[in-house]
Amino acid sequence: MKFLLVLLLIPLFTIPVFAESQTLSTDKGTLDVKLTYEDIKPGELTRLQIEFINPMLQKTQVHVDYRIMIIESGETLFQTPSLIHTSEGVINGFKFEFPQDGTYNMKIGIEGILFTPITAETVSFDIVVGEAYAQPINPYEEKSGGCLIATAAYGSEMAPQVQLLREIRDNQLMNTESGKSFMNTFNDIYYSFSPTIADMQRENPMFKEVVKLGLTPMLSSLAIMENANSESEVLGLGLSVIALNLGMYIGLPAFGIVKFIQLRKN
């Protein structure tokens, strides 16, 4: 049963260990700001994704005017020369080169929403660079880095599908004892085959598309887990997702095979 559960929930844990995400509110609480970034290597450009979120609707807030500042030890290393506008509410193309190990402070100021100026609000993120400054490792995080199944399929750990899975894993499953217990079983099984599948996807574009097609129904069904806010809801909705995936991936093909055999006999 545990093995079956692992197979059905594989996409939830195909997120690279080096993807980091923080969500904080502005100092006046008008918006939430989500910062996501890749593994940071000093001296190399790092892409930092910024998303502005309406806390009342829990949806991306479009048309935001903002500024960015990055500081280390009181010294300003980067500052946008003027106010910037994002119509989509998500900034995907911002890159910054962290010069050395240390703790950096990234301040994002918001001065307009929906083409209307507002009194400046600020949110401040601490970004840790380098092993010596790293936070304690979560024992339930993935034991392996690299490009795994979902990331290989969608081309980046920043892909929307992968970010959705990351949020479900961190916000729902990892907040329950049953989810943590599941991780122990999952880690032993998943990493025995996932690197091989990821390598096959990189080497064979057609196989990559097949994997992506196969993941799509499962990813859609796993979105149900976003509504789970307690241990009982995680278990209840988790069992529903398992039943749904059993029907899609085993029940329907089995029914088709049986019907095909019956038609051949007739």
N, C-alpha and C positions, 0 to 999 in steps of 0.2 A: 504493500500500500504506500509506504514512504517513497519507494522508487517511482511509482506512478505519479505521486504528487510532485516529485522533483521534475519529471518530464513535462508535466502540464504547466508548471510555473517557471520553466527555464528562462523565458524572456525577461522576467523581473530582475534577474541577476546577471544579465549580460552587459552590464554597464561597467566601464573601466574604473578601477579603484582610484585613478588619479583625477577623476572629475569631481570638482568641489563646488558646492552651491550654498549660498547664504541668502536669507530673505529678512529684511529689516524694514521697519516703518520710518517715515520721515519724522523729524522732531516735532511736527505739529499733527502728524497722523493722517494727513490727507491721502497719501499714497503709500503702498508697500513697494519696495524695490528689491528685485531678485538679481543677485550677481552670481554668475556661473563662469568658471574658468577651468582651463586644462591644466595638466601637470606643468608647473612652472620651473623652467631651467634658466638660471642666471645667464645673461648675455644673449638670450634668444627671445624673439618676439612671442608673446603669449596673447592669445585671443581671449578677451573678456566680454561675455554677453551680459547685457543689462536689460531687464524687463520691468516696466512700470505696471503695477497692478492696482486696480480699484478694490480696496478692501471690503467695500459693501457688496459689490457684485462678484468678487473673486474672479474677475476677468481682466485681461490686458487693457490698460487705459491708453487709448489712442490720442494722438496730437498732444505731445508733451514737449515743453521747452526746458532745456537742462544745461548744466555745465559740469565738467569733470575736473577734479584736481587730485594728484597723487603726491603724497608727502612721505619722506623718510627722515627720521631724526630731526624733525623741524624744518627740513629743507624741501622746498617745492620742486619736484622733478618734472612735473607735467601739469599744464593747465590749458584748457581750451581758450583760445583767444577771444571768443565771442559766444553768445547764446546759440545753442544748437536745437533744431526741431526734429522730432521723429513722428512721422504720421502714423506708423504702425504700432508704436509703443514698445518696440523691441529694437535694441541696437546689437547687431551681429558682427559688425566689421571693425570694432574698436580693438586695436592691438597696442601692447606696450612692452618694452624691453626692461625687465628688472635687472639692474646692473650687478647685484650681488645678493648673497644670503642676508636675511633680516626680516623685520616686520615693517610692512608698508601700510599707510593709511590712505584709503581711496574715498574722497568726499564727492558726493553727487548732489548738486543743488538744483532744485526744481523751481522755475519761475513763471510757468504758464501751463494751463491745461485747456484743451479745446479752444485754442486761439485767444484765451482770456488770461491776461497777466495776473499773477497771484503774488502775495508776499512770499519772499524766498523761503523755501523749506530745504533742509539738508538731511542727508542720511550718510553715515560714515561706516566704512567697512575696514577691518584689519585683515591684511593679506599676508600670510606667512610664507616665506620663501626659504628653502634649504632644510635639510634633514635636522640640523642642529636646532632649528627653531620650530620644528614641526610639533603639532599637537599629538597627544597620546593616540595610538592606533586603536580603533574600535575592533574588538576581537571578533565581531560579527561581520566586519567588512570582508570583501572578496580577498582571497588569498593570492590571487594571480593578477598581474597587470596585462598590458598588451591589448590587442584588438580582438575582442571576442565576438560572439555570434551576431547579436543585434547591431553592434557598432560596425562590424564588417559589412552587414547587410545594408545598412542605411548610410554608410560612408563616413560617419562622424559621431562622436559621443555627444555633440551638440544638436543632433537631429531631433526634431520635435517628438518623434516616437520614442527615442531613447530617454529624453527628458521626462516624458510622461511616466515611463516605467520607473525611472529613478525616484520620482515623487511618490508613486504608489509604494515602492519598496521602503523608502525612508519614513514616509508619513503614516502609513498604515501597518504594514507587516512588521517593521522593526520596532514598533511601539507596543508589541504584544509579546507575551512569553511564548505563545505557540509559534509565532513567527521566528523568534530567536532560536527556538528548539529546531524548527525546520531548517534553519541555516546550517546547523551542525551536520545534518544528513546531506543537505544539498551540496555543501562544499566538497565532501568526499567523492560525490558522484560526478558533479558537473565538470570539474577540472580534469577529469580523466579523458574527456572527449572534446570539450569545447575548443581548445587551441587548434586541434586538427581540422575541425569544421571551419573555423575562421580562416585558417591557411588555405583551405580548399576554395573558399569564396574569393580570396584575393587572387588566386591563380586561375580561377575559372569564372568569368563574368556571367555565363549562363547559369551556372550552379548558384551564384549569388542571387540572381533574379528568382530562381526556384525557391530558395530559402526565404527570401523576402515575401514571396507570394504565400508560402506556407505559414509565415508568422502573422500575416495580416488578420485572419479571423481571430487568432488567439489574442492579439493585441487589442482588438476591438472589445472582446469579451472581458479582458482584464480591466478595462476602464470602469467597469462596475465597482471595482474595489475602492474607487475614489470616495464612495459614499460610506465606507466603513470607518467608524469613529470609536469603536470599543472592541474589547476582546471577543464578545459574543457576535458582533456584527462582522468582524474579520473572519471568524469561523463560519458563520452562516453564509455570507456572500462568497467566501472562499469555496465552500462546498458547492454552491450554485455554479460558480465559474468552472469547477472541475467537471460537474455533470454536463454543463453546456459544451465543454471541450471534448468530453468523451463522446457526446453525440455527434459533434462536427467531424472529429478526426478518426473515430472508430466506428460509431454507429452507422453513419451515412455510407461510408465506404463498404462496410459489411453488408448493409441492406442492398447496395448496388450490386455487389458480387453475387449475393443470393439470387437476386432477380435475374441477373445475367445468366446464371447457371440454369435457372428454371426455364428461361426462354430458349436456351440451347437444347434442353431436353425436349421441349415441345416442338 
